[in-house]
Amino acid sequence: MPGQHSVPGSCLCGGVRFELEPPFELASWCHCEHCRKHSGNFGSASIEVPVEQLRLLSGEELPGRW
């Protein structure tokens, strides 16, 4: 879509850097206990992005599951 630019991002320590290509499929705000604890706030915002629109720039070996 004309005029849309990639959106840069990173983890908190900066070890993993990425870019997301719009358009995004879904935006949401969650208030579940997990999201409140994770964010230290009253909720957490998120978006869904098809994997084809995610480009890892650095730190590909660092992400894990918990």
Number of C-alpha atoms within 10 A of each C-alpha: 6 4 4 9 12 14 11 13 14 15 11 8 7 11 14 17 17 18 16 19 17 15 14 12 9 9 10 9 12 13 13 11 10 12 16 14 13 11 11 10 10 14 16 17 11 10 10 11 16 12 9 8 13 15 15 14 14 13 14 13 8 8 10 6 3 3
